[in-house]
Amino acid sequence: MTGDPVLSQDSAVNPYPAGLRRELGVASAVMLGLGSIVGTGVFVSIGIAAGVAGASVILAIPLAALVATCNALSSAQLAAAHPVSGGTYEYGYRFLRPWLGFSAGWMFLCAKTASAATAALGFSGYLLHALHADPAWLAPLAVGTTLVLTLVVVSGIRQASWTNAVIVLVTWLALGLFVLVGFSHLTRTGGEQLLPFLPQETSGGWPGFLEASALLFVAFTGYGRIATLGEEVRDPRHTIPRAIVLTLILSAALYVAVGIVAVGTAGAQALAEATLGEAAPLEIVAETFDVPGIPLAVAVGAMTAMLGVLLNLILGLSRVLLAMGRRGDMPGAVARLNASQTTPYVAVIVIGLLVASLAAIGNVKTTWSFSAFTVLVYYAITNLAAVALPPSQRLYSRGYPWAGLGACLFLAFWVEPMVWLSGLGVLGLGLGWRFVWNRR
């Protein structure tokens, strides 16, 4: 532990002299959380998960939400006890060991950079499908979109929050329309595609079901975006827990409704093929409703959702990189704030370029699976930090973080072996970087 900075008790409130201004309330924080959750997951990951679990993906959705609930309670009380930007990166340093804190930050950067790239590609897929354009433009359009939103975030969090509010509103209206029309269509067709609910050997069996749960878990982790804003919300001890729990309840209900309509209408296999082939599954499902305007509405909602996810991930990732720069785990330049002390502009630019680089590759299934493993490791450390919370700072039963820890470690290794092996390799590279950087 030599050379690792240790926070004093007084530093729990704001250990850094150049702290960000507290501007956000519960409503704004919920909007940011919904913008992160209701996006790539609902418009892309349900289709990916359906390909490995069949119709039982409907059951995988609430299982993933249940695991996310345990993690949300852990994140909420950690953020309330230690309200600074950086999420589990900071919690690991304060309540566990410096190397675990670094591991959390490193895995968060890897996981969410991959998720952001998937969101950029999803936006491109829905737009190109709606315009009947050449799919060859998928990667270039994703890169361009990433760079534009990076400039939006650099301009300041207040402007980004207003942009996000509009995105969330449009997305929820489109999904509400999809669910209402879809349920009406489903009652006429009988919903035979929803059976059987339980995992079947022909559709992956229980291993496929657990892999689907791991993939869907990623979709619910957008609430962690709120925890990374520890320095930017008013009254964080009350604002952060309320915003996280409310965000999770609203998004889980929506995911279940959309999953039932999508799988029940098109079938799990067709939904998976639409996801992997054109990256626009819900738009393709909506075309079967035979209701004019619905596919276009879904496409618009999907595109705004992907923009919301991309926007919020650039925000969240930049705050973690900011925290790592201030501790010395990354070059100090990434900790620079703009003149108004509202935006770590160097960190935002670095993150934007990394996401754009991954988006240029253009494989949604691989990036999403990699994100699943790395984010499950990240939240395992989150739950471990919550277990270590002193009783005076604990808001909920210690059973929640223990359950979350076990579930995260269990689900993490149900993704494809090459994915989790690559994830462990990346973690090893990160720890090697930390050792060399600290020695330097």
ROGURO-199867 format. One record per residue (C-alpha): residue in three letters; z, y, x. Coordinates in steps of 0.25 Angstrom, whole numbers, padded with zeros to 4 digits. Last residue first. Layout:
N
residuo  w  v  u
ALA  Z  Y  X
...
//
This chain:
440
residuo  w  v  u
ARG  -0047  0023  0030
ARG  -0037  0012  0028
ASN  -0037  0016  0013
TRP  -0052  0016  0012
VAL  -0053  0002  0018
PHE  -0042  -0004  0009
ARG  -0048  0003  -0003
TRP  -0062  -0002  0000
GLY  -0057  -0016  0001
LEU  -0050  -0015  -0012
GLY  -0063  -0011  -0018
LEU  -0071  -0022  -0012
GLY  -0061  -0032  -0017
LEU  -0062  -0026  -0031
VAL  -0078  -0027  -0030
GLY  -0077  -0042  -0026
LEU  -0067  -0045  -0037
GLY  -0078  -0039  -0047
SER  -0089  -0046  -0041
LEU  -0081  -0059  -0043
TRP  -0078  -0055  -0057
VAL  -0093  -0052  -0060
MET  -0098  -0065  -0053
PRO  -0088  -0073  -0061
GLU  -0094  -0068  -0074
VAL  -0083  -0062  -0083
TRP  -0071  -0070  -0086
PHE  -0063  -0066  -0074
ALA  -0059  -0053  -0080
LEU  -0054  -0058  -0093
PHE  -0041  -0065  -0087
LEU  -0037  -0054  -0078
CYS  -0039  -0044  -0089
ALA  -0031  -0052  -0099
GLY  -0020  -0055  -0090
LEU  -0018  -0040  -0087
GLY  -0019  -0036  -0101
ALA  -0009  -0045  -0106
TRP  0001  -0041  -0095
PRO  -0003  -0026  -0098
TYR  0001  -0028  -0113
GLY  0013  -0037  -0111
ARG  0020  -0025  -0104
SER  0023  -0019  -0117
TYR  0018  -0005  -0119
LEU  0021  0010  -0115
ARG  0026  0006  -0101
GLN  0031  0018  -0092
SER  0046  0016  -0093
PRO  0043  0001  -0091
PRO  0037  0003  -0077
LEU  0022  0000  -0077
ALA  0019  -0013  -0069
VAL  0012  -0020  -0081
ALA  0004  -0008  -0083
ALA  -0002  -0009  -0069
LEU  -0005  -0024  -0071
ASN  -0012  -0020  -0084
THR  -0021  -0010  -0077
ILE  -0023  -0020  -0065
ALA  -0029  -0029  -0075
TYR  -0037  -0018  -0081
TYR  -0044  -0016  -0068
VAL  -0047  -0031  -0067
LEU  -0053  -0031  -0081
VAL  -0061  -0018  -0077
THR  -0067  -0026  -0065
PHE  -0071  -0038  -0073
ALA  -0077  -0031  -0085
SER  -0085  -0021  -0077
PHE  -0092  -0032  -0069
SER  -0096  -0038  -0083
TRP  -0101  -0024  -0088
THR  -0109  -0022  -0075
THR  -0115  -0036  -0075
LYS  -0119  -0035  -0090
VAL  -0124  -0021  -0089
ASN  -0134  -0023  -0078
GLY  -0141  -0010  -0074
ILE  -0140  -0008  -0059
ALA  -0142  0008  -0060
ALA  -0130  0008  -0069
LEU  -0121  0004  -0057
SER  -0126  0016  -0049
ALA  -0124  0026  -0060
VAL  -0110  0021  -0061
LEU  -0107  0024  -0047
LEU  -0114  0037  -0047
GLY  -0106  0042  -0059
ILE  -0093  0037  -0053
VAL  -0096  0045  -0040
ILE  -0099  0057  -0048
VAL  -0086  0056  -0057
ALA  -0078  0054  -0044
VAL  -0083  0067  -0038
TYR  -0081  0075  -0051
PRO  -0066  0071  -0053
THR  -0066  0079  -0066
THR  -0056  0089  -0073
GLN  -0050  0097  -0062
SER  -0057  0109  -0066
ALA  -0064  0111  -0052
ASN  -0068  0096  -0051
LEU  -0060  0085  -0046
ARG  -0061  0078  -0033
ALA  -0055  0064  -0033
VAL  -0068  0057  -0029
ALA  -0068  0065  -0016
GLY  -0056  0057  -0011
PRO  -0063  0045  -0007
MET  -0058  0033  -0015
ASP  -0044  0026  -0014
GLY  -0038  0039  -0010
ARG  -0029  0041  -0022
ARG  -0037  0053  -0027
GLY  -0050  0045  -0025
MET  -0045  0034  -0033
ALA  -0040  0043  -0044
LEU  -0054  0050  -0045
LEU  -0061  0037  -0045
VAL  -0053  0033  -0057
ARG  -0056  0046  -0064
SER  -0071  0044  -0060
LEU  -0071  0031  -0067
GLY  -0065  0036  -0080
LEU  -0075  0048  -0081
ILE  -0087  0040  -0077
LEU  -0082  0029  -0087
ASN  -0081  0039  -0098
LEU  -0095  0044  -0097
LEU  -0101  0030  -0096
VAL  -0093  0025  -0108
GLY  -0097  0037  -0116
LEU  -0112  0037  -0112
MET  -0112  0022  -0116
ALA  -0106  0026  -0129
THR  -0116  0037  -0131
MET  -0128  0027  -0128
ALA  -0122  0016  -0138
GLY  -0120  0026  -0149
VAL  -0134  0031  -0147
ALA  -0139  0017  -0147
VAL  -0131  0013  -0159
ALA  -0136  0025  -0167
LEU  -0150  0021  -0163
PRO  -0148  0007  -0168
ILE  -0142  0012  -0181
GLY  -0153  0021  -0184
PRO  -0160  0013  -0195
VAL  -0152  0001  -0200
ASP  -0159  -0013  -0197
PHE  -0145  -0018  -0192
THR  -0153  -0026  -0181
GLU  -0155  -0013  -0173
ALA  -0140  -0011  -0172
VAL  -0139  -0024  -0164
ILE  -0149  -0019  -0154
GLU  -0142  -0005  -0153
LEU  -0129  -0013  -0151
PRO  -0135  -0021  -0139
ALA  -0141  -0010  -0131
ALA  -0140  -0015  -0116
GLU  -0155  -0020  -0117
GLY  -0155  -0034  -0112
LEU  -0140  -0037  -0109
THR  -0135  -0031  -0122
ALA  -0146  -0035  -0131
GLU  -0144  -0050  -0126
ALA  -0129  -0049  -0128
LEU  -0131  -0044  -0142
ALA  -0141  -0055  -0145
GLN  -0131  -0066  -0140
ALA  -0119  -0061  -0148
GLY  -0126  -0060  -0161
ALA  -0134  -0048  -0166
THR  -0126  -0044  -0179
GLY  -0113  -0050  -0177
VAL  -0112  -0047  -0162
ALA  -0115  -0033  -0164
VAL  -0107  -0030  -0177
ILE  -0095  -0038  -0172
GLY  -0095  -0032  -0159
VAL  -0096  -0018  -0164
ALA  -0084  -0020  -0173
VAL  -0076  -0026  -0162
TYR  -0080  -0015  -0152
LEU  -0076  -0004  -0162
ALA  -0062  -0009  -0165
ALA  -0060  -0010  -0150
SER  -0064  0004  -0147
LEU  -0055  0010  -0157
ILE  -0043  0002  -0153
LEU  -0045  0004  -0138
THR  -0047  0019  -0139
LEU  -0034  0021  -0147
VAL  -0026  0013  -0137
ILE  -0032  0021  -0125
ALA  -0030  0035  -0132
ARG  -0016  0032  -0136
PRO  -0012  0027  -0122
ILE  -0018  0038  -0115
THR  -0013  0050  -0123
HIS  0001  0046  -0124
ARG  0005  0045  -0109
PRO  -0007  0054  -0105
ASP  -0002  0067  -0112
ARG  -0015  0074  -0111
VAL  -0026  0066  -0104
GLU  -0033  0069  -0091
GLU  -0024  0063  -0080
GLY  -0024  0049  -0086
LEU  -0039  0049  -0089
THR  -0041  0035  -0082
ALA  -0032  0029  -0094
ILE  -0043  0034  -0104
ARG  -0054  0027  -0097
GLY  -0046  0015  -0098
TYR  -0049  0015  -0113
GLY  -0063  0011  -0109
THR  -0058  -0003  -0106
PHE  -0063  -0008  -0119
ALA  -0077  -0012  -0115
VAL  -0072  -0019  -0103
PHE  -0065  -0029  -0111
LEU  -0078  -0033  -0117
LEU  -0083  -0039  -0105
ALA  -0069  -0047  -0103
SER  -0069  -0051  -0117
ALA  -0084  -0056  -0115
GLU  -0080  -0064  -0103
LEU  -0068  -0070  -0111
PHE  -0078  -0074  -0122
GLY  -0088  -0080  -0112
PRO  -0077  -0088  -0106
TRP  -0073  -0093  -0120
GLY  -0087  -0098  -0124
GLY  -0099  -0092  -0118
SER  -0108  -0091  -0130
THR  -0112  -0106  -0132
GLU  -0097  -0110  -0129
GLN  -0092  -0102  -0141
PRO  -0082  -0091  -0141
LEU  -0075  -0089  -0155
PHE  -0082  -0079  -0165
PRO  -0093  -0089  -0169
LEU  -0099  -0081  -0176
LEU  -0102  -0067  -0176
GLN  -0117  -0069  -0177
GLU  -0115  -0074  -0191
GLY  -0112  -0060  -0195
GLY  -0116  -0062  -0210
THR  -0129  -0054  -0209
ARG  -0126  -0044  -0220
THR  -0111  -0042  -0215
LEU  -0117  -0039  -0201
HIS  -0126  -0028  -0206
SER  -0115  -0020  -0212
PHE  -0106  -0023  -0200
GLY  -0118  -0017  -0191
VAL  -0120  -0005  -0200
LEU  -0105  -0001  -0198
VAL  -0103  -0006  -0184
PHE  -0116  0002  -0179
LEU  -0112  0014  -0186
GLY  -0098  0014  -0180
LEU  -0105  0011  -0166
ALA  -0113  0024  -0168
LEU  -0102  0033  -0172
TRP  -0093  0027  -0161
THR  -0104  0031  -0151
VAL  -0106  0045  -0156
LEU  -0092  0048  -0156
VAL  -0089  0042  -0142
ILE  -0100  0050  -0136
VAL  -0096  0063  -0142
ALA  -0082  0061  -0137
ASN  -0087  0057  -0123
THR  -0095  0070  -0121
TRP  -0082  0078  -0125
SER  -0074  0070  -0115
ALA  -0085  0072  -0104
GLN  -0084  0087  -0106
ARG  -0069  0087  -0104
ILE  -0070  0077  -0093
GLY  -0078  0087  -0084
SER  -0093  0090  -0079
VAL  -0092  0078  -0070
VAL  -0091  0069  -0082
VAL  -0104  0074  -0088
LEU  -0111  0073  -0074
THR  -0107  0058  -0073
LEU  -0113  0057  -0087
VAL  -0127  0061  -0082
LEU  -0126  0052  -0070
THR  -0123  0040  -0078
THR  -0134  0043  -0088
GLY  -0144  0043  -0077
VAL  -0139  0030  -0071
ALA  -0140  0023  -0085
LEU  -0154  0029  -0087
PRO  -0159  0023  -0074
ALA  -0153  0010  -0077
LEU  -0159  0007  -0090
TRP  -0173  0014  -0088
ALA  -0179  0000  -0086
PRO  -0175  -0003  -0100
ASP  -0188  0005  -0105
ALA  -0185  0013  -0117
HIS  -0184  0009  -0132
LEU  -0177  0022  -0134
ALA  -0165  0015  -0140
HIS  -0165  0004  -0130
LEU  -0166  0014  -0118
LEU  -0154  0021  -0124
TYR  -0146  0009  -0126
GLY  -0148  0003  -0113
SER  -0146  0016  -0105
PHE  -0132  0018  -0112
GLY  -0129  0004  -0108
LEU  -0133  0006  -0094
ALA  -0124  0018  -0093
ALA  -0113  0010  -0099
THR  -0115  -0002  -0090
ALA  -0114  0008  -0078
ALA  -0101  0013  -0084
SER  -0095  -0001  -0085
ALA  -0099  -0004  -0071
THR  -0092  0009  -0066
LYS  -0081  0005  -0075
ALA  -0078  -0008  -0068
CYS  -0080  -0004  -0054
LEU  -0072  0009  -0055
PHE  -0061  0002  -0063
MET  -0061  -0009  -0052
TRP  -0058  0001  -0041
GLY  -0047  0008  -0049
ALA  -0040  -0004  -0052
SER  -0041  -0010  -0038
PHE  -0036  0003  -0032
GLY  -0024  0002  -0041
LEU  -0022  -0012  -0037
TRP  -0023  -0008  -0023
PRO  -0012  0003  -0025
ARG  -0002  -0007  -0031
LEU  0004  -0007  -0045
PHE  0010  0004  -0054
ARG  0004  0017  -0047
TYR  -0008  0012  -0040
GLY  -0012  0003  -0051
TYR  -0010  0013  -0062
GLU  -0019  0023  -0054
TYR  -0031  0014  -0053
THR  -0027  0009  -0067
GLY  -0032  0022  -0073
GLY  -0037  0033  -0063
SER  -0033  0046  -0069
VAL  -0018  0049  -0070
PRO  -0008  0046  -0082
HIS  0002  0036  -0076
ALA  0011  0031  -0086
ALA  0002  0034  -0098
ALA  -0010  0028  -0091
LEU  -0002  0016  -0088
GLN  0002  0015  -0102
ALA  -0012  0016  -0108
SER  -0018  0007  -0098
SER  -0009  -0004  -0101
LEU  -0011  -0002  -0116
ALA  -0026  -0002  -0114
ASN  -0025  -0015  -0105
CYS  -0018  -0022  -0116
THR  -0028  -0017  -0127
ALA  -0040  -0020  -0118
VAL  -0036  -0035  -0118
LEU  -0036  -0034  -0133
ALA  -0049  -0027  -0133
ALA  -0056  -0037  -0125
LEU  -0050  -0048  -0135
PRO  -0055  -0039  -0146
ILE  -0069  -0039  -0141
ALA  -0070  -0054  -0136
LEU  -0068  -0058  -0151
ILE  -0082  -0052  -0154
VAL  -0087  -0057  -0141
SER  -0085  -0071  -0148
ALA  -0100  -0069  -0154
GLY  -0106  -0073  -0140
ALA  -0096  -0073  -0128
VAL  -0105  -0070  -0116
GLY  -0117  -0062  -0122
ALA  -0107  -0055  -0132
ALA  -0100  -0049  -0121
ILE  -0112  -0042  -0116
GLY  -0115  -0037  -0130
ILE  -0101  -0032  -0132
SER  -0102  -0026  -0118
VAL  -0114  -0016  -0122
PHE  -0112  -0007  -0133
VAL  -0097  -0009  -0136
GLY  -0093  -0010  -0122
THR  -0103  0000  -0116
GLY  -0097  0011  -0125
VAL  -0085  0012  -0134
ILE  -0075  0010  -0123
SER  -0077  0022  -0113
GLY  -0080  0032  -0124
LEU  -0069  0027  -0132
GLY  -0059  0030  -0121
LEU  -0065  0044  -0119
MET  -0063  0047  -0133
VAL  -0049  0041  -0133
ALA  -0046  0050  -0122
SER  -0051  0062  -0129
ALA  -0044  0059  -0142
VAL  -0031  0056  -0135
GLY  -0031  0069  -0127
LEU  -0039  0074  -0114
GLU  -0037  0086  -0105
ARG  -0027  0083  -0094
ARG  -0033  0090  -0082
LEU  -0036  0081  -0070
GLY  -0026  0080  -0059
ALA  -0027  0088  -0045
PRO  -0013  0086  -0040
TYR  -0013  0071  -0042
PRO  -0001  0062  -0046
ASN  -0002  0066  -0061
VAL  0009  0060  -0069
ALA  0013  0048  -0061
SER  0014  0057  -0049
ASP  0029  0059  -0051
GLN  0032  0045  -0048
SER  0024  0045  -0035
LEU  0011  0039  -0033
VAL  0008  0031  -0021
PRO  -0004  0033  -0012
ASP  -0009  0020  -0005
GLY  -0009  0021  0010
THR  0000  0009  0012
MET  0000  0000  0000
//
